[in-house]
Amino acid sequence: MQPQLKRNLVDSLALILIGWGGLALIIFFFGVPPFVWARWSFFALGIIALTGTALPFIYFIHLRFPSDPPAETNVVTRQALWFGVYGATLAWLQLGRLVTLYVVFGLAFGLAAIEYFIRLREKTNRPLPTSDVNPPRTSLH
């Protein structure tokens, strides 16, 4: 079952408007004072904004390069969410000036490995196709 284009675009548009609109509101109108609520809302809205932005790209990548089993809507959303988490984590690490090239690539590799193992688990947990070529034996010898 392929993910639905209309649903993904509506979800993406809603996430983009909430995320980038909220970030613009915090940055331009409130000036992001160094209070805890503003900082955490910046990271939360950053995750929402980057997820909404990545969602159509991930959808079209799955259309162009189909996988086995086919990616469903929850898989596309989860993979777009990884981009949001990646961007917000790098922004958070930048507060302490901890972002280096090794951190950027290491975090990307770690998140890609997590997604790979999740997809591998989904592939191994799907039911096997039934076949009548060799029916199971009913008697014990």
C-alpha positions as CSV (number, residue, x, y, z in Angstrom):
1,M,0.0,0.0,0.0
2,Q,1.6,3.3,-1.1
3,P,1.3,6.3,1.1
4,Q,-1.5,8.7,0.0
5,L,-0.3,11.9,-1.7
6,K,-3.2,14.1,-0.6
7,R,-3.0,13.1,3.1
8,N,0.8,13.6,3.1
9,L,0.5,17.1,1.5
10,V,-2.2,18.2,3.9
11,D,-0.2,16.9,6.9
12,S,3.0,18.5,5.5
13,L,1.3,21.9,5.0
14,A,-0.1,21.9,8.5
15,L,3.2,21.0,10.0
16,I,5.0,23.7,7.9
17,L,2.6,26.4,8.9
18,I,2.6,25.5,12.6
19,G,6.3,25.0,12.8
20,W,7.8,27.8,10.7
21,G,5.0,30.2,11.7
22,G,5.6,29.4,15.4
23,L,9.4,29.9,15.0
24,A,8.9,33.2,13.2
25,L,6.5,34.3,16.0
26,I,9.0,33.4,18.7
27,I,12.1,34.8,16.9
28,F,10.7,38.0,15.4
29,F,8.0,39.1,17.8
30,F,9.3,37.8,21.2
31,G,13.0,38.0,20.4
32,V,13.6,34.6,22.1
33,P,14.4,35.7,25.6
34,P,16.7,33.2,27.4
35,F,13.8,31.7,29.4
36,V,13.3,28.0,29.5
37,W,9.8,27.9,27.9
38,A,11.0,29.9,24.9
39,R,14.0,27.7,24.4
40,W,12.0,24.4,24.6
41,S,9.3,25.8,22.4
42,F,12.0,26.7,19.8
43,F,13.2,23.1,19.7
44,A,9.7,21.7,19.6
45,L,8.6,24.0,16.8
46,G,11.9,23.3,15.0
47,I,11.1,19.6,15.0
48,I,7.6,20.3,13.7
49,A,8.9,22.7,11.0
50,L,11.7,20.4,9.8
51,T,9.4,17.3,9.8
52,G,6.8,19.1,7.7
53,T,9.5,20.3,5.3
54,A,11.0,16.9,4.9
55,L,7.7,15.0,4.5
56,P,7.0,15.6,0.8
57,F,10.7,14.9,-0.1
58,I,10.6,11.6,1.8
59,Y,7.3,10.7,0.1
60,F,8.6,11.3,-3.3
61,I,11.8,9.3,-2.6
62,H,9.6,6.4,-1.6
63,L,7.6,6.8,-4.8
64,R,10.8,6.9,-6.9
65,F,12.6,4.0,-5.1
66,P,9.9,1.6,-3.8
67,S,11.0,-0.9,-1.1
68,D,9.9,-4.3,0.0
69,P,7.7,-4.1,2.0
70,P,6.3,-0.9,0.6
71,A,6.5,2.1,2.9
72,E,3.3,3.0,4.5
73,T,2.2,6.5,5.7
74,N,3.6,5.9,9.2
75,V,7.0,4.9,7.8
76,V,7.2,8.1,5.7
77,T,6.1,10.2,8.7
78,R,8.7,8.5,11.0
79,Q,11.5,9.0,8.5
80,A,10.6,12.7,8.1
81,L,10.5,13.0,11.9
82,W,14.1,11.8,12.0
83,F,15.0,14.9,10.0
84,G,13.3,17.1,12.6
85,V,15.0,15.4,15.5
86,Y,18.3,15.6,13.7
87,G,18.0,19.4,13.1
88,A,16.7,20.2,16.6
89,T,19.5,18.1,18.2
90,L,22.1,19.9,16.2
91,A,20.6,23.2,17.2
92,W,20.6,22.1,20.9
93,L,24.2,21.0,20.6
94,Q,25.2,24.3,19.0
95,L,24.2,26.1,22.2
96,G,27.2,24.5,23.9
97,R,29.4,24.9,20.8
98,L,29.6,21.1,20.6
99,V,28.8,20.7,16.9
100,T,31.7,19.5,14.8
101,L,31.9,17.6,11.5
102,Y,32.3,14.4,13.4
103,V,29.2,15.1,15.5
104,V,27.2,16.0,12.4
105,F,28.1,12.8,10.5
106,G,28.0,10.6,13.6
107,L,24.5,11.7,14.6
108,A,23.3,11.3,11.0
109,F,24.8,7.8,10.8
110,G,23.3,6.9,14.2
111,L,19.8,8.0,13.2
112,A,20.1,6.2,9.8
113,A,21.2,3.0,11.6
114,I,18.2,3.2,13.9
115,E,15.9,3.6,11.0
116,Y,17.6,0.8,9.1
117,F,17.1,-1.6,12.1
118,I,13.4,-0.5,12.5
119,R,12.8,-1.2,8.8
120,L,14.7,-4.6,9.1
121,R,12.4,-5.5,12.0
122,E,9.3,-4.6,10.0
123,K,10.5,-6.7,7.1
124,T,11.1,-9.8,9.3
125,N,7.8,-9.4,11.2
126,R,5.6,-9.4,8.1
127,P,3.6,-12.6,7.5
128,L,4.9,-15.1,5.1
129,P,2.9,-15.7,1.9
130,T,0.8,-18.9,2.0
131,S,1.3,-21.4,-0.7
132,D,-0.5,-24.6,-1.6
133,V,2.5,-26.2,-3.3
134,N,3.5,-28.2,-0.3
135,P,0.6,-28.5,2.1
136,P,1.5,-29.3,5.7
137,R,1.3,-32.9,6.8
138,T,-1.4,-33.9,9.1
139,S,-0.3,-37.2,10.3
140,L,2.7,-38.0,12.5
141,H,5.0,-40.9,11.4
